[in-house]
Amino acid sequence: MVSIPNITLNDGSTLPVIGLGTYKLKGNQGVKSIQSAIDDLGYRLIDSAYNYENEGTVGEAVRRSSVSREELRITSKLPGRYQQYEKAVTTIEESLYRANLDYYDLYLIHWPNPKQNLYVEAWQALIDAKKQGLIRSIGVCNFLPEHIERLEKETGVKPSINQIELHPFYNQAELRKWHEENSVQIQSWSPLARANDVLQHPTLKEIADNHNKSVSQIILRWHYQLGAVSIPKSASKERQLENISIFDFSLDETEMSMILELTQPNGRINNQDPAVYEEF
């Protein structure tokens, strides 16, 4: 079992530096995979979303697990179609009912959906749910600095975390700098870029060979050293263990720079620009 370090968020709560993404992990097989990741491997951060339609799977894995609920950090996310305040409140409650949990450790707005212009009232719903004890920490996904600044200006509450697309082909240097300066933790979705292209890149393969590690381990170590929390998804126990076995080596400054140089102007996986993209 791997011992995963924690970081402290701006609200004082803690979060493991790497977790398990659960997109497409459903049903009994999903439960077994998630439970094994918790009980056998040492995962403590489990990332889900209302739109993944697997909150029940995650909740069942938590109940079957031998690890106490207090040790776990369970995340879910509010979909764009329910950002109106009253709908958001109901959806948070429904998320908890689906998972059969008393609270979520982290609940996020999945996308800002700026054309709808409802993300501030959705944020107020998260604030109120936190006051009621339904959520321990609140945050956002795919928000730009102007979105976060507006949230803080209009509600007085800054997100603890912003989950963004971040991988070697899209390293988000300016956005990462803003978050560091404003004490908002970055979390990386699709940290391995959801594609084999990045895993076959010669620069990454060279660095991996130098450390006798896999390319995935090199990339996830890169995220860790950037200060980003990553949530790689895998149903395979072998791959799940590989993904968290990144704390027995480090990348030097040259290697970190080599990976940063792989970024591309059009590096987004699906061209989902938060300034215009709408998710429902």
DRENLO-356542 format. One record per residue (C-alpha): residue number from 1; residue in one letter; x negated, z, y negated. Coordinates in steps of 0.05 Angstrom, whole numbers, plus 32768, in hexadecimal, padded with zeros to 4 digits. Example, Ala and Ser with C-alpha at 12.3 -4.5 7.8 and 13.67 -1.06 7.14 Angstrom:
  num  residuo     x     z     y
    1        A  7F0A  809C  805A
    2        S  7EEF  808F  8015
% end
This chain:
  num  residuo     x     z     y
    1        M  8000  8000  8000
    2        V  7FE6  7FEC  7FBB
    3        S  7FE7  801E  7F81
    4        I  7FFE  7FF7  7F44
    5        P  7FEB  8012  7EFE
    6        N  8020  8020  7ECA
    7        I  8023  800F  7E80
    8        T  804B  8035  7E4B
    9        L  807F  8011  7E22
   10        N  808E  801E  7DD8
   11        D  80C8  804B  7DEC
   12        G  809B  8078  7E16
   13        S  80B3  8060  7E5A
   14        T  8083  8044  7E8D
   15        L  8081  8003  7EB3
   16        P  8054  7FE9  7EEB
   17        V  8025  7FB2  7ED5
   18        I  803F  7F83  7F0C
   19        G  8082  7F7E  7F2E
   20        L  80AB  7F54  7F5D
   21        G  80D5  7F1A  7F44
   22        T  8114  7F12  7F6E
   23        Y  8131  7ECF  7F59
   24        K  8152  7EAF  7F96
   25        L  8147  7EEE  7FC1
   26        K  818E  7EFB  7FDA
   27        G  81B5  7F17  8014
   28        N  8199  7F40  804E
   29        Q  8157  7F19  804F
   30        G  814F  7F27  8005
   31        V  815D  7F71  8011
   32        K  8128  7F75  8048
   33        S  80F5  7F50  801E
   34        I  80FF  7F7D  7FE1
   35        Q  8102  7FBD  800A
   36        S  80C1  7FAB  802E
   37        A  80A0  7F9C  7FEB
   38        I  80B3  7FE2  7FD4
   39        D  80A8  800B  8013
   40        D  806D  7FE7  8033
   41        L  8046  7FC9  7FFA
   42        G  804F  7FF5  7FBD
   43        Y  807B  7FCD  7F8E
   44        R  80A0  7FF8  7F5C
   45        L  80B9  7FC5  7F29
   46        I  80F1  7F97  7F41
   47        D  810A  7F60  7F13
   48        S  8150  7F44  7F19
   49        A  8186  7F25  7EEC
   50        Y  81D1  7F1E  7EEA
   51        N  81C8  7ED3  7EF0
   52        Y  819D  7ED9  7F2E
   53        E  81DC  7EF2  7F52
   54        N  81B3  7F23  7F7A
   55        E  81BB  7F66  7F57
   56        G  81E0  7F7E  7F95
   57        T  81A5  7F6A  7FC1
   58        V  8174  7F8F  7F94
   59        G  81A1  7FCD  7F93
   60        E  81A7  7FCD  7FDF
   61        A  815B  7FC8  7FE6
   62        V  8155  8004  7FB8
   63        R  8186  802C  7FE1
   64        R  8164  801A  8023
   65        S  811F  802A  8008
   66        S  80FC  806B  8018
   67        V  80E0  806D  7FD1
   68        S  8106  809A  7FA0
   69        R  812F  8077  7F6B
   70        E  8108  809B  7F34
   71        E  80C8  8078  7F4A
   72        L  80E6  8032  7F43
   73        R  80F0  8006  7F06
   74        I  812B  7FD7  7F10
   75        T  8139  7FA0  7EDE
   76        S  8175  7F74  7ED1
   77        K  8189  7F44  7E99
   78        L  81C6  7F32  7E6F
   79        P  81DB  7EE8  7E74
   80        G  81E9  7EBE  7E37
   81        R  8233  7EB5  7E44
   82        Y  823E  7F01  7E3B
   83        Q  821A  7F0E  7DFA
   84        Q  8258  7F20  7DD2
   85        Y  8257  7F6D  7DCB
   86        E  8292  7F81  7DF6
   87        K  8280  7F4E  7E2C
   88        A  8238  7F68  7E2B
   89        V  824F  7FAF  7E35
   90        T  827B  7F9B  7E70
   91        T  8244  7F70  7E8E
   92        I  8212  7FA9  7E8D
   93        E  8244  7FD5  7EB1
   94        E  8252  7F9D  7EE2
   95        S  8207  7F94  7EEF
   96        L  8203  7FDE  7F02
   97        Y  8241  7FD8  7F2F
   98        R  8224  7F9B  7F52
   99        A  81E3  7FC0  7F60
  100        N  8207  8002  7F6D
  101        L  81D4  8024  7F3F
  102        D  81E0  805B  7F0C
  103        Y  81B0  803C  7EDB
  104        Y  817E  8003  7ED0
  105        D  8138  8015  7EBB
  106        L  8134  7FD5  7E92
  107        Y  816B  7FA7  7E79
  108        L  815B  7F67  7E53
  109        I  8180  7F31  7E2C
  110        H  816F  7EF4  7E56
  111        W  8169  7EC1  7E1D
  112        P  8177  7EC5  7DD1
  113        N  81A7  7E89  7DD1
  114        P  819E  7E81  7D86
  115        K  81D5  7E4D  7D7E
  116        Q  8207  7E81  7D96
  117        N  81E9  7EB3  7D65
  118        L  8203  7EEE  7D8E
  119        Y  81C1  7F0D  7DA3
  120        V  81C3  7F45  7D6F
  121        E  8207  7F5F  7D88
  122        A  81EE  7F58  7DCF
  123        W  81B2  7F82  7DBB
  124        Q  81E1  7FB7  7D9E
  125        A  8204  7FBA  7DE1
  126        L  81C2  7FC8  7E04
  127        I  81B2  7FFE  7DD0
  128        D  81F5  801F  7DDC
  129        A  81EE  801A  7E28
  130        K  81AA  803C  7E23
  131        K  81CA  8074  7DFB
  132        Q  81FD  807C  7E32
  133        G  81C6  8082  7E67
  134        L  81D6  8040  7E89
  135        I  8192  8023  7E77
  136        R  814F  8046  7E6E
  137        S  812A  800F  7E47
  138        I  8144  7FD1  7E25
  139        G  8123  7F8F  7E15
  140        V  812B  7F44  7E11
  141        C  8113  7F04  7E31
  142        N  80FB  7EC4  7E10
  143        F  8104  7EDF  7DC9
  144        L  80DA  7EC4  7D90
  145        P  80BD  7EF3  7D5B
  146        E  80F4  7EE1  7D29
  147        H  8129  7EF5  7D5D
  148        I  8107  7F38  7D6A
  149        E  80FD  7F46  7D20
  150        R  8146  7F3A  7D14
  151        L  815A  7F6A  7D4B
  152        E  8130  7FA1  7D2D
  153        K  8147  7F93  7CE6
  154        E  8191  7F94  7CF7
  155        T  8192  7FCC  7D2B
  156        G  8154  7FF5  7D1E
  157        V  813F  7FEE  7D67
  158        K  8105  7FC4  7D7F
  159        P  8103  7FA9  7DC7
  160        S  80D4  7FCC  7DF7
  161        I  80C4  7F8B  7E1B
  162        N  80CA  7F40  7E14
  163        Q  80C8  7F18  7E54
  164        I  80AC  7ED2  7E45
  165        E  8092  7E95  7E68
  166        L  8048  7EA1  7E6F
  167        H  8016  7E80  7E9F
  168        P  7FD3  7E5C  7E9B
  169        F  7FF3  7E1B  7E85
  170        Y  8019  7E3F  7E4D
  171        N  7FF3  7E7B  7E35
  172        Q  801C  7E8A  7DF6
  173        A  7FE0  7EA3  7DCE
  174        E  8004  7EAA  7D8B
  175        L  8041  7ECC  7DAA
  176        R  8015  7EFC  7DD1
  177        K  7FF0  7F0F  7D91
  178        W  8031  7F1D  7D6D
  179        H  8049  7F4A  7DA5
  180        E  8008  7F71  7DA7
  181        E  800B  7F7C  7D5B
  182        N  8054  7F92  7D5F
  183        S  804F  7FBF  7D9D
  184        V  8080  7F97  7DC8
  185        Q  8069  7F90  7E10
  186        I  8066  7F4A  7E2D
  187        Q  807F  7F3C  7E73
  188        S  806E  7EF9  7E94
  189        W  80A3  7ED1  7EB9
  190        S  808B  7E9A  7EE7
  191        P  8044  7EB5  7EE1
  192        L  802D  7E84  7F16
  193        A  8051  7E4A  7EF3
  194        R  8082  7E3D  7F2C
  195        A  8057  7E02  7F43
  196        N  801E  7DEF  7F70
  197        D  7FFA  7DCB  7F37
  198        V  7FDE  7E0B  7F1A
  199        L  7FCA  7E25  7F5F
  200        Q  7FA1  7DE5  7F6B
  201        H  7F7D  7DE5  7F28
  202        P  7F32  7DDE  7F32
  203        T  7F20  7E11  7EFC
  204        L  7F4C  7E46  7F1C
  205        K  7F34  7E34  7F62
  206        E  7EEB  7E3C  7F4B
  207        I  7EF9  7E81  7F2D
  208        A  7F1F  7E94  7F6C
  209        D  7EE5  7E80  7F99
  210        N  7EB4  7EA8  7F6E
  211        H  7EDD  7EE7  7F7A
  212        N  7EF3  7ED7  7FC1
  213        K  7F3B  7EDC  7FAA
  214        S  7F76  7EAC  7FAB
  215        V  7F89  7E84  7F6D
  216        S  7FC9  7EAD  7F68
  217        Q  7FA1  7EED  7F65
  218        I  7F75  7ED0  7F2F
  219        I  7FB1  7EBD  7F05
  220        L  7FD3  7F00  7F0E
  221        R  7F93  7F25  7EFC
  222        W  7F8F  7EF9  7EBE
  223        H  7FD5  7F10  7EAA
  224        Y  7FC2  7F58  7EB6
  225        Q  7F84  7F52  7E8B
  226        L  7FAD  7F30  7E54
  227        G  7FD7  7F6F  7E53
  228        A  8015  7F4B  7E6E
  229        V  8042  7F67  7EA4
  230        S  804D  7F31  7ED9
  231        I  8087  7F2A  7F0A
  232        P  8073  7EF6  7F3F
  233        K  80AA  7EE4  7F71
  234        S  809E  7EDF  7FBB
  235        A  80C7  7EEC  7FF9
  236        S  8089  7EED  8025
  237        K  806B  7F32  8034
  238        E  8026  7F13  8039
  239        R  802C  7EF2  7FF5
  240        Q  804C  7F30  7FD6
  241        L  800F  7F59  7FEC
  242        E  7FDF  7F23  7FD3
  243        N  8001  7F23  7F8F
  244        I  7FF5  7F6D  7F82
  245        S  7FAF  7F70  7FA0
  246        I  7F8E  7F63  7F5D
  247        F  7F71  7FA6  7F49
  248        D  7F2F  7FA3  7F6F
  249        F  7F0E  7F6E  7F43
  250        S  7F0D  7F56  7EFB
  251        L  7F04  7F16  7ED5
  252        D  7ECC  7F12  7EA1
  253        E  7ED6  7EF7  7E5B
  254        T  7EBD  7EB2  7E6E
  255        E  7EEF  7EAD  7EA7
  256        M  7F28  7EC6  7E7B
  257        S  7F17  7E92  7E47
  258        M  7F13  7E5B  7E7C
  259        I  7F5A  7E6B  7E91
  260        L  7F73  7E70  7E4A
  261        E  7F58  7E2A  7E3D
  262        L  7F87  7E0D  7E72
  263        T  7FC3  7E15  7E44
  264        Q  7FE9  7DD5  7E31
  265        P  8014  7DC6  7DF4
  266        N  804C  7DB0  7E23
  267        G  803D  7DE4  7E57
  268        R  8084  7E00  7E5D
  269        I  809F  7DF8  7EA4
  270        N  80E5  7DDF  7E91
  271        N  80DC  7DD4  7E46
  272        Q  8108  7E10  7E37
  273        D  80FA  7E1D  7DED
  274        P  8119  7E60  7DD8
  275        A  8125  7E44  7D92
  276        V  815A  7E15  7DAD
  277        Y  8165  7E22  7DF8
  278        E  81A8  7E3F  7E0C
  279        E  81B2  7E64  7E4E
  280        F  81F6  7E7A  7E66
% end
